[in-house]
Amino acid sequence: MSLTLTALRWMIALAIFALAVRVFAASFGEATAAQVTIATANVAILWGFLVALKRPIKWVAYVALPMCILDVFGAMSGGFAPKNALNMVDAIFSFVAACGLVIWMGEQRKVSVR
């Protein structure tokens, strides 16, 4: 689980950076209020996952896993371009978090069977 929590912490740091860039761009009219709102919601959702997985609440893992997988495929659909670099880094963290969640779910299944 520590692998997942570390990846989520880095994802939150990256999301906060993206939020700061959006707010800075919005001050120059380059980003809309909807983009800033979505970036803020992304930080809040990731923070909620981090807090819930520290406890560990099992149903949160079942919600977080598909979101991480969708994030990886979403970033890959953008291609390997400099403009998509931030999304690709986020996809790497999402992949690590998804792997950690799968490992944790397997461990939880073994513990519940015993």
Residue pairs with C-beta under 8 A, 6 or more apart in sequence:
1 53
1 56
1 100
1 104
2 100
3 96
3 97
3 99
3 100
3 103
4 53
4 96
4 97
4 100
4 101
4 104
5 50
5 53
5 54
5 100
6 96
7 93
7 94
7 96
7 97
7 100
8 46
8 49
8 50
8 53
8 93
8 97
9 50
10 93
11 46
11 90
11 93
11 94
11 97
12 43
12 46
12 47
12 50
14 86
14 89
14 90
14 93
15 39
15 42
15 43
15 46
15 90
16 43
17 86
18 39
18 42
18 86
19 36
19 39
19 40
19 42
19 43
22 31
22 35
22 36
22 39
23 31
23 36
25 31
26 32
26 33
26 35
26 36
45 67
49 60
49 63
49 64
52 60
53 60
53 61
53 64
56 104
58 108
61 101
61 104
61 105
64 97
64 101
65 98
65 101
65 102
65 105
68 94
68 95
68 97
68 98
68 101
69 94
69 98
71 90
71 91
71 94
72 91
72 94
72 95
72 98
74 87
74 91
75 84
75 87
75 88
75 90
75 91
75 94
76 91
78 84
78 87
78 88
80 88
